Amino acid sequence: MKHFVAAATLGMALLTTAPTLAEGNLASNGTDLTLEINTVDLKFSQNVWELETGKYYRIAITSDGNEEIAVVSPELWRNSWINQIVVNDLEVKSYGLYSIEFDDGGTFNISFVPIRPGEYDIYVPGYEDRGLKGKFVVK
């Protein structure tokens, strides 16, 4: 009888508890970030970004086009939900991301939500010790 009463009480508690639902459109309140890459002076326009898990971000990564470069941040992308990547108003819905590559000057727009705290590097392979390196600090 004790088990029946306990089960009935648990069942009633579950039936009377309202589900928790997300409110609003997460993407409509996104935060815009920028990274401009100067391949002549070997500089990033910014080297540290502080982000929060569960918040929506849109980063515009722009290269001056003076060098063909790849930009990588595989640990950040692996630990984020990527909504889309946009180039010249063309959208890519991807399941994952390792790098983006610039053959000429231009901008990639990446929309994402970090899901795991940590510190994640973003860099241009071969140039990270010469200035083309930054870090995302996700709390």
N, C-alpha and C positions, 0 to 999 in steps of 0.2 A: 504494500500500500504506500510505503514511503517513497518508492521509486515512481509510482504513478503520480503522486502529488508533486514531486520534484519535476517530473517531465511536463506535467500540465502547467505548472508555474513558469517554466522555461518557455514553453510554447506560447503562453499568453504574452510573456514579455517580448518575444520575437514578433508576434503579430501586432502589438501596439507600438513598436518602435518604427518611426518613420525613416525611410531610406535617406542617406546623405547624398545630395546631388550637387554637382558643380554649378555655379551660377555665372551667367554672362558668357561673353565670347572672349576667351583668353587672348586671342590674336589681335583683338581690337584695341587692347591697351598695351601693346608691345613697346619695348624700349629700343630705340635706334642707336646702333653703334657704328663707328667707322674705323677703317684701317686703310690708310693711304701708304703705298709702298714706293719709296724713292730709290730706284736701283742705281742712280748715279752717285748719290751720297751715302748709299747703303743705310737707309734709315726707315724705320716704321714711324708713322705719325703719332703713335701711342704704343707703349710697351706693356702696360698692365691694365686689365679690365677686371672689375669686381662684379660678379654676377650672383644671382640667387637661384637655387633649385626651384623648379616649378614656375618660373617667370618666363614670359615669351620675349625673345630678342630677335631683332633683325640687324644683321651686320652687313655693311657695304664694304667689300674689300676691293680696292682699286689699285692697279699698277700703272706706272707711267709709261710702260711699254718699251723702255730702252733696253731691256734684257728679257729673254725668254726665261720665265721662272715658274716653279711650282711652289705652292704654299700649302703646308701640311699642318694638321692638328688632329691626328687620328684619335688620340685619347679623349679629347673634348667631344668629337663627333660620335665616338662609340658610347659616350656617357650622356648623350643628349637625344631627344626626339627631334628629328629634322622634319620640318613641315614642307619646305620647298627650297629650291635653288632657282634664282631668276637671272637670266642673261638677256639683255636687249628685249625685255618684255616676253621672253619665252620661258616657261616654267618647267622645271623638272621635279617630279615627286620621287624622292629616292628613299631606299631603305637604309642606306648607310653612305658614308663619305670618308674618303681617305685624304684626297688632295684636290686642289683646283689648279689649273695651269693657265698661264697667260702667255700667248704667243705674240700678242700686241697689247697696247694699252686698252684698258676697259675696266668694267666693274662686275663683280659677282655679288648678288644679294642672297644671303642665306638666312632663312627664318628657322629658329630652333628654340627648344626648351631644355636647359640642362636638368638632368635628373639625378645626378650623383655629385656630391661635394668633392672637391679636390683642387689641385693646381695642375693646369694643363698648358703645355707649351704650344705656341704657334710659331712657325719658322719657315724660312726658305732653305732647303737642304743645300749644304755647301757654303752658305753665307751666315749661318747662325752665330758664328764666333766673330763675324765682322760687322754685326749690327742689325741683321734682319731676323730678329727673334723677339717674341713677346710672350706674355703669360696671361691666362684666364684663371682667376681665383674664384672658384665657385663655392659659396657657403650655403 
